Amino acid sequence: MEYESLAHQMHDDPRWPSLRRFVRGGFWRNFRVKYPEADEMYARMMMVSRRLHDSLESGMVDRNLELARQALYRAQCNCGWWHGAFGGIYLPHLRNAIYHHLITADNLIDRATGKLGPWVDAAADDYNFDGRQEVCLSNDKLSAIIAPSMGGQLTELDVRSIAHNLGASFTRQMEAYHVKVRQGENHDHGACASIHDRVVFKQAGLDQRLQYDAYRRKSLIDLFFDADASLDAVAGGTAPQHGDFVNAPYEARLRRKPNRVQVQLSRDGSAGGVPLRINKAITLDAGSPVIEVAYLLENLPPNHPLHFACEWNFAGLPAGADDRFFSNADGRRLGHLGTKLDLDDQTQLTLTDQWLGISVVLQCSRPTRLWTFPVETVSQSEGGFELVHQSTVVMPHWIVTADQHGRWGVSFTIRLDTSAAEARYAPQTAAAAVC
């Protein structure tokens, strides 16, 4: 912001041409600070690189390790790691491609090291290089990274069969060029403007679509709203949020059984001045494409209802296409994946992307109100300023009333069904398999 302001102020100063070379806008590595998404990708890439290095250093010889190296190098293509005059990290298809190659490399290393058939594992490590430990629950179908220090949020959700990270969302923040968006398009009467200076809108009304997020757009985010909070207010970021759980640290405990792993998270906090405790458990079984989530709210006061919500962000499932849609338990289509929905008494909601060949099926243990809405960014590209769909929010929410013990609970599952993709690519996979 300061660089843009200074450059604008000095533009007509006769000293500027000679001084400009001494003014720098920043250092490339700062992108990993400005954009947590870049830092997460970098950490993920380094983790894969470390796994590959350790496998090779052990003396293992396997064709799959060479294929994993190729996938790792492809993930290091620079386009999706930064942002300048081009779309860069703001473009989901670039981030998706990076994760696709990283997950592919991980799968190949698993194959080379003999990790075959149904399995499940749990580990704690600093998976995003923030100096704090995260938890990774993984099996032969998926991998989930949970950050106890950041609200117990689910920060990454890899679907192994299609090598896709459903957690590769993007958080909206202020960019220096948003000032230009608010000012409107250039009217330079034929003057030649550089790619950095020209202002072109690829669609109308972008100044009205600027919005900034108060927290990272991840999943398993614990929120408390007013009882009468509306979909539009929540989607627009104007609904007051009364809990102190979103980014606060949770206590974490790992439980392991031969075919099942679980992370248990808990925190004492408050919502609107009301003290309470949130317990949530995430469970994964060997060979299963299902994540089980159970919530238990404790120490709730009697006769004091609270409006509790659990936010999920599903990334890499584009909006606005007929083959990407919501459907209910009866299979009825409810609109494309950018549709705002305000649903009552639901027990199931499915997000389907027929192009990817995946259906994400959310099933709740009790009738649930559901909100859905898109997260969209206004970003700069070589063609002008554009609106980009980043993720689809699915937000189950409830009016919570304590039982006689001051408790309230709900459980739900997220099933990642890729049978359509597996059927489509089975012949190719069989032909290309490396034994």
N, C-alpha and C positions, 0 to 999 in steps of 0.2 A: 504494500500500500504506500509506504513512504517513498519507495523508489519511483513509483508511478507519479506520485504527487510532485516530487522534485523534478522529474523529467518534464512534466507539464509546465511547471513554473519557469524552468530555465529554457524552454524550447525557443523562445525568441530572443534570448540573451546572446549577444555577439560572442561571449566567452564560451558558450556551451560546446561548439564543435571541438575546441581544444581541450576542454575539461571532461568531456563525456567519457573518454577512454579510461579515466581514473575512477569512474563510478560503476560499481558492479551491483547487480540485483540479487546476488546470493551465490551459494555453492551447491553443486549438484546433489551432494549427500543430504542437504537440508530438505530435499523432497521427502526423505524418509521420516523427517520430523513433522513437516507440514501435513503430509498425507499418511495417517496411520495405515491406510490400505497398502501403500508402497512398502512400509516397514514390515507388515505382516507377510507380504509376498517375498520380500528379501529373506526374512527369517525362515520361511518355509523352504525357499530355494537352498539356503545354507544347510538346513537340516537334511534335505535330500542329498545334497553334495557330500555331507559328512557320512551319511549311510553308505553311499556309493564308494567313497574313498576307503572306509573301513573294510568293506567287502573285498575290494581289490587288494588292499594291503594284506589281507589275510591269506592271499595266495589263491583265492577262488578263481577258477576259470570257467566262465559261462557266457554264452552268446547273449543272454538276457542282460548282462551287465553292460555290454557294449551298446545295446539298444537303449538301456537306461541312461547312459552317458549322452547319447544323441538327443534323447528327450529332455535331459537337463539343459543341454546347450540351447535347444530350441526355446526353452522357457526363459533363457537369458537374453532373448531379443529385446532391444532397448525400448521399443515403442510404447509399451504399456506401463513403464516404470516411472514416468515423469509427465510433466504438463507444461507446455509453452504456447506457441502459436497454433499448435495442433491439438487434437482432442486428448491424445495420450491416455493417462490413467483414468480419465473420465469416461472412456469408452468401454462399456462392459465386454464387448467381444474381444478386446485386447487382453483384459484381465482374465477373462474366461479361458483364453488360449494359453496364457501363462500357467494357470492352475491345471489346465488339461494336461499339459506336458509334465508338470511336476507330479501329478497324481499317477500318470502313466509310468513315470520313472519309478515311483514308489511301488507300484504293482509289479513291475519287472524285477525289482530288487527282491521283493517277496518271493517271486517265482524262482529266482536264482538261489535264494537261501533256503528253499524247501518249505516255505510257508504255504502249504496247499490244503485244500479241504476246509471245512468249517473250523474257525478258530476265533478267539477273542482275547483281547489284551487291554491292560490299563497301565498308564505311566504318567509320571509327573515330571515336568521339565519346563525350562523357560522357552516356550515355543514361539514367542513373538519378540524376544530380545528386549523386554522391558525391565529386566532385573527381578521379575517375580515369576513364581511357578504357575503354570497352567496344567490342566489335566487333559490327557488324550485317551478317550475310549475308542477302541478300534476293533473291527473284526474283518472277515473276508468280504463283507458287503459295503461297509462304510467306515468313516473315521470322523469323530466329533471332538473338537477342542473346546474346553470350558475354562473360563477365566474366573476363578473364585475372587480374585482381587478386584475385579471389575463387575460387581453385581451378580456374580455367578452366571454371567452371560455365556451363551453358546456363540463362539466367534468364528468357527469354521465347521462346515458340514460337507465332507467329501463323499460323493457317490462313486464308488470304485468302478462299477460296471460301465459307466459312461464317462468316467474321469471328469467329473463336474463338481465344482464347489458351490453349493447352494448358499453358502455364507459369504460369498464375495460381494457384499453390498458396498454402498458408498455413502458417506456422511456428508451432508450439505454444509458448506462453509463459505464465508465471504471471500470473494476473489477481487483483486484490484480492478479488473476489467468490468465488474458489475456496475461500477459508477457509469461507465459508458453505456451499459444496457439501459440504465435509468434515464440517461440523457437522450437516448434515441439514436436513429441512424445518422450516418454522415450525410451532409449536404455540401459537398466540397466543390460543386460546379466544375467537375472535370479535373480537379487537382489530383495528382498522383499520390496515393497513400500507400505506405508499406503494409505488409501482411500483419504487422504488429499494431498498426494504428487505425486501420480502416474498421468501420463499424457497419456490419451487415447483419440483418436479422433473417434467419432462414424460415421463421414463422412469426406471425403477429402476436403481440401481447406478452412477450417474454418478460417485460419489466414487471408484469403482474404475477409471474410464476417464480420470482425469486423468493426463496425460503431457506432458513438456516436451522439446523438441528441442535437441540440442547444436549444431546447425548449420541453416542455411536449407534448407528442403525444395525444392530445385531439381533440376536434372538434370546428367548428366555429372559426378557427384560420385565422387571416387576414394577408395576405402576399403580397409582391410586388417583382417581379423578373425583370431581364432584358427582353427586348422584345423578344430576341431570346433564352431564357432559354429553355433547353431541358428536356424531361422526365428523361433521365439517370442522368443528373446533379442534378435535384431536388431530385430524389429518392436517389442518392448517397450522398446528403448533400453538394455538391460542388457548387451549384448555389448561387451566392450572393443574399442576401435578403435585400432589400433597405428600407423597412418600419420600423417604430418604434412602431407598434401597437401590436405585438405578445403577450408580457407579460405586457403591460402597462395598467394602470387602466382606465376603462371606467366609465362615469357617468351612473347611472341606475335609472329608474323610473318604478314603477309597476302600471299597469292599470287593474282594475277589473270591469267586468260586470257580471250579474247573470250566464251566461253560457259561458263566455270567459275571459281568463286572458292573459296578455301580459307584457313582460318586454322590455323596450326600452333602448337601450344602445347607447352612443355616445362618441366620443373622437376627439379632435383636435390634429393632429400629422403631420407627413411628410413622404414622400416616395421619396428617392433620392434627398432630399433637397427641394422638392416641398410640400408646406403646403396644407393640405386638411383636411376635416372632414369626419369621417365614422359614419354613423347612421345605426344601425341594430336593428330589432325588431323580437322577438320570440313570437309566439302566439299559444295558446292551447285552444281548445273548449271542453266542457263537452261531454263525450261519444265518442270522436274522437281519432283514432290511428294516427293522422296526426299532425306533427309539421310544422307550417308555419314560414318561414324566409324571411324577406324583408331587402334588403340593399339599402341605398341611400348614395352615395358619393357626397360631396358638396365642393364648393370653388375650383373646378378643374380649372387649367389654360387652356385657349384655345390653340388648336394646339399643345398639349403636351400629347400624348398618354401614358398611364401607364398600366403595365401588372399586373393585380390584380388577386389574387387567394384566395379561401376559402377552407381550409383543413378540411376534416372529417376523423376520424379514427373509424372504426367499429371493435370491438373486440369480441372474442368468436365465430367467424365464420371461422373455419379452412380452410387452403388452401390445394391444391393437391388432392382433392377428386371430383369424377364426379358428386356427388349430391350436391356440393356447387359451384355455378357458377355465372358469370355475364351474363346479357342479355340486349338487347336494347329495344327500344319502339316497335319493330316488334316481340319481343319474341325470336330473334335469340341469341343463346348462343355465348358468346365471350371468354370463357375460365374460368378456375377455379379461385377461389378467391385470389390466389397468383400471378395471371397474371399481367404483366405490359401492360397497354393499353394506347394508345395515340389516342384519338378520336376527330373528328371535327364535328361541327354542330349537336350536340345531344340535345334533349329535355328531354330524360329520360334514366336512367340507373337503373337496378335492381340487387341487390345482393340477391341470394336465397340460403338458407341452408335447404335442404329438411329433413335432420335428425332432426334439431331443429323445423322445420315446420314454418319457418319465411321467408318472403321476405321483403327486405328494398328497397323501391321504391323512387328514387330521381327524381323529375320532375322540370324543369326550365321554367321560363316564356319567355326566349329568347334562340335561338340557342347558344350552349355552347361547348367550348372545354373542354375535360375531360382527366385527367391523373389518372391512378390507379397504385398502386404498394404495395408490402408487407413491413411490418416492422418486421424484424427478429432479434433475439438476439442470441449471442453465450454465452452459460452458462454451468456451471458445474453441473454434476449429478453423482449419484453413478456409472453409467455405462460409464462415460467419458464426454468429451465436446461435446455439441450438438447444432444444429441450431434449434431454436424454433420460429414458426410463432406467432406473438403477435397481430397484427391488420392488417386490409386492409385499405389503404389510398385511398380515393376518393377525387379528387381535381378539382372542376370546376375552370376554369380560363378564363379571358377575356382581350382583349386589350381595355382599357377604354378610350373613347373619350368624352369630355364634350359636353353637349348641349349648347344652347345659354344662359342658366342660370348658367352654370358652374356645372351642375349636371349629374349624371349617376346612374341608378338604375337597380336592378334585384331582382326577388323574386323566391323562389323555395319552394317545400314542401318535407318533408320526411315522407312517409307513411309506417307504420310498420304493415304489413299484417301477422297475425298469424292464419288465418282461417284454414290452413292445420293442424296446431297443435291442434287447438280447436276441429276440426272434429275428429281427431285421439283420443283425450283423453276425449271427451264429455261423453261417457258411463261410464268411470271410475270416472270422476268428479261427475257425477250425483249419482253414487252409494256411493261415499265417502263423499258427502256433509254433513256438520254438520249444523243443523238448530238451 
